[in-house]
């Protein structure tokens, strides 16, 4: 199994680099369930539990106006495959998410958006 280096961002704690198996089971174990993918840049992806807010999991960090609930990870994007972060990307992501945020349960719940399409 191929391994990749990612950054793990736990709730209320400082992020850290971790080497993980590059497969869905390892990612789901880290984020807490089925995951959604948010693009941070042309090269970086944020993977988080797609149902964290519905499960009542605490808000972790803000990305723009979006609140990410639960633990999440940052991986590289290599044309549709997940890739290791290099040492500069690891340092940048650890720096970006180094300060845990205090996000109330109400704020997390209020940020939950469900879109109904006819």
CORLIN-V12536 format. One record per pair of residues at least 6 apart in sequence whose ideal C-beta (glycine too) atoms are under 8 Angstrom apart, sorted by the first residue. I is the first residue (numbers start at 1). GAP is how many residues later the second one is. Records with the same first field share a line. If there is no record, write none. Layout:
# CORLIN-V12536
I->GAP / GAP
This chain:
# CORLIN-V12536
1->20 / 21 / 22
2->19 / 20
3->16 / 17 / 18 / 19 / 81
4->15 / 16 / 18 / 71 / 72 / 78 / 79 / 80 / 81
5->12 / 13 / 14 / 79 / 80 / 85
6->11 / 12 / 13 / 14 / 67 / 68 / 69 / 78 / 79
7->8 / 9 / 10 / 11 / 66 / 67 / 78 / 83 / 86 / 87 / 90
8->7 / 8 / 9 / 10 / 22 / 63 / 64 / 65
9->6 / 51 / 52 / 62 / 63 / 64 / 65 / 84 / 88
10->50 / 61
11->46 / 47 / 48 / 49 / 59 / 60 / 89
12->46 / 48 / 88
13->87
14->80 / 84 / 86
15->78 / 79 / 82 / 83
16->78
17->68 / 73 / 77
18->12 / 55
20->6 / 7 / 10 / 53
22->59 / 60
27->8 / 20 / 46 / 55
28->6 / 7
30->41 / 43
31->16 / 17 / 18 / 39 / 40 / 41 / 42
32->17 / 20 / 23 / 25 / 38 / 39
33->16 / 17 / 18 / 19 / 22
34->15 / 16 / 17
35->12 / 13 / 14 / 15
36->11 / 12 / 13 / 14
37->8 / 9 / 10
38->7 / 8 / 9 / 10 / 25 / 28 / 30
39->6 / 7 / 38
40->6 / 23 / 34
42->35
43->33 / 34 / 46
44->30 / 31 / 32 / 33 / 41 / 45 / 49
45->29 / 30 / 31 / 32 / 37
46->17 / 22 / 26 / 27 / 28
47->25 / 26 / 27 / 28
48->20 / 21 / 22 / 23 / 24 / 25
49->6 / 8 / 20 / 21 / 22 / 23
52->16 / 17 / 18
53->14 / 16 / 55 / 56 / 58 / 59
54->58
55->15
56->49
57->12 / 13
58->11 / 12 / 45 / 47 / 50
59->8 / 9 / 10 / 42 / 44 / 45 / 46 / 48 / 49 / 52
60->7 / 8 / 9 / 10 / 11 / 12 / 41 / 43
61->6 / 7 / 11 / 36 / 39 / 40 / 42
62->6 / 39 / 41
66->45
67->36 / 40 / 41 / 44
69->39
74->11 / 15 / 19
75->7 / 8 / 9 / 10
76->6 / 7 / 8 / 9 / 10 / 13
77->6
85->8
